[in-house]
Amino acid sequence: MAVTPPESGEKELTAATAGLLALEHVRKLTMKTPVGVTMVEPAEDGWVAEVEVVEERRIPSSADMLALYEVEMDLDGNLLAYRRTRRYGRGHTDPGTGGR
């Protein structure tokens, strides 16, 4: 499902659309399978989202390696920056940092 940013003159980018755009940006750049969006929040000049990705598939799937990517976008949903912030095994508990 392709998501496109709003055209000029259309209403502002919503958090939901920003999250979907973040998924698409990470999928295209990493060529890996996104699992979902774990966080979307407005930033001073746009949006910041966090996307969980399957980095390595293993057998059994409970041994998969996952990662969190932080995505920064402008107010139109254009990618400004992205970075991997955390890598971990599926099922490992988060120590309360939320990946940040």
Residue pairs with C-beta under 8 A, 6 or more apart in sequence:
1 20
2 24
3 17
3 20
3 21
3 24
5 13
5 17
5 21
5 76
5 77
5 78
6 12
6 13
6 17
6 76
6 77
12 75
13 21
13 47
13 73
13 75
13 76
13 77
15 40
15 41
15 42
15 47
16 40
17 77
18 40
18 47
18 49
18 73
18 77
19 37
19 40
19 49
20 37
21 49
21 73
21 77
22 37
22 40
22 47
22 49
22 50
22 51
22 71
22 73
23 34
23 36
23 37
23 51
25 71
25 73
25 79
25 82
26 32
26 34
26 51
26 53
26 69
26 71
26 82
27 33
27 34
29 82
30 53
30 69
32 53
32 54
32 55
33 53
33 54
34 51
34 52
34 53
34 54
35 52
35 53
35 54
35 66
36 51
36 52
37 49
37 50
37 51
37 52
38 50
38 51
38 52
38 68
38 98
38 99
39 48
39 49
39 50
39 98
39 99
40 47
40 48
40 49
40 50
41 47
41 48
41 49
42 48
43 72
45 74
45 75
46 72
46 73
46 74
46 75
46 80
47 72
47 73
47 75
47 77
48 70
48 71
48 72
48 73
49 70
49 71
49 73
50 68
50 69
50 70
50 71
50 85
50 99
50 100
51 68
51 69
51 71
52 66
52 67
52 68
53 66
53 67
53 68
53 69
54 64
54 65
54 66
55 64
55 65
55 66
55 67
55 87
56 64
56 65
57 64
58 64
58 65
61 90
62 90
62 91
63 89
63 90
64 89
64 90
65 87
65 88
65 89
65 90
66 87
66 88
66 89
66 90
67 84
67 86
67 87
67 88
68 84
68 85
68 86
68 99
69 82
69 83
69 84
69 85
70 82
70 83
70 85
70 100
71 79
71 81
71 82
72 79
72 80
72 81
72 82
73 79
73 80
74 80
85 99
85 100
86 99
